[in-house]
Amino acid sequence: MYDKDQLRKRFGAAISPLVRQLDGLGIKPTHITVAGLIFTLLACFAYYQGAYGATFLLMTIGRFADAIDGAFARLTNQMTTFGGFVDSIIDRYGEFIIVGTILFVYRDNPSLYYFSFAVFLGISLMSYSRALYDKYGIACPGNPFEYFERGILMVAFFLIGRLDWWLIVIAIGTNAYVVHRIHHFYQATRRG
């Protein structure tokens, strides 16, 4: 079974030296969150311009910032409800801007255009379904298509020059896991 907590612990241990350095500079988790969004915006502009080397570098920095802000907050005891809320909102903005850029770039390719649209749906419904699980007090199952994992996959597919494959994998994966969550929710409420 997929264990996101284990992944989080390993990632936190791996970045703890960097966290200590950033904390010593007075950097706050929200600074990292905002920097991640700025790098993501710059990466999207570079991608639109066809500067793929710059896109890869900027996107990697932006996704890394997105990955470490929460771990940074946990490791430095700077977690707040508001910080977590703002982080989630900014993460969605960044991800939707990425998918919107890809949607625009592939607007003349009908298949990739529709896969881009399916990614929007999948990402939105993953978040929405998690919120519904919380609303009804049911533990939401984790999956390999959560925000952090989508970011890792994006960088990997971009590295091999196949962002179009990323669209297809994420479109199918996120929507399949939404269906999985519906089934899991049904099973959980049927027993209760």
Buried (B, 14 or more C-beta within 10 A) or exposed (E): EEEBEEBBEEBBEEBEEBBEEBBEEEBBBBBBBBBBBBBBBBBBBBBEEEBBEBBBBBBBBBBBBBBBBBBBBBBBEEBEEEBBEBBBEBBBEBBBBBBEBBBEBBEEEEEBBBBBBBBBEBBBBBBEBBEBBEEEEBEBBBBBBBBBBBBEBBBEBBEEEEBBBBBBBBBBBBBEBBEBBEEBBEEBEEEE
